[in-house]
Amino acid sequence: MSDLTSCNYCTLKRIRKDAKENGKIVVLKASGFMGGIDVFVLKRGEKLDRKEHFCAWLMEIPDRCVC
């Protein structure tokens, strides 16, 4: 892992923290194109729009920090 980037675990943790502060939720969906996981951020009660709410693509999410 590079010293200049955070691991996927920490990236997702930061996305969730920012979403919570803004009253939004994070939805994880399996990515159909290259595998991995698509991360979406949307307002509670909103219908998921893959293009509008897309936030990040993560190859995998470990169960702990690996920075």
N, C-alpha and C positions, 0 to 999 in steps of 0.2 A: 504494500500500500504506500502510496506517495505521501510525503509529509504535507503536501499542498491540498490534498483532497480527503474527504471523510469517507468512511466505509458506508455501504448501503444501509446497514442497521442505523447508524447515526444520521444519515440523510433522511431516512423515513421518520426517525424520532423528531428531527427538526421540522419536517413537513407537518407532522401531526401536531406539534406544539404551536406552530404558526396558524394552522387551521383552527385549532381550539380557541386561540386568542381572537380570531376573527369570526367566531360563531359558526364555523363550517365543519364538515366531516371529511374524512379521508376514506376512499373506497379503493380496494385492491382487486384487480381482475387479472386473470391469466391472459397474457398477450398471445394472440393467435399467430402473429407473423414470425417472430424469431424466438419464441419461447419467452421466458422471463415473466415479469409482472408489470402491468401498467398501474400507475398511481393517479387517482383522480381526486380533486378537491372541489366540493360543491356545498351549497347551502342545504341545511336540513329540509327534507320534503321536496327538494327539486328532483326532477327526473334526470338521470345520468345521460349526458351527451358526450360521447367519446372525444369529439374534436374540441368542444368548448371547455370541458372540465379537465382535460389531460394536464398532468403536472410533471410526471417523470416516468421513465422506464428503468426498471432495475432487473438485472440478470437473475439475481437471487438475493434473498434477505436472510442473513445468518441469525442465529438465535441470541447472539451477543455481539458486542463491539469488537471489531478486529482492526481498528485503526493502529 
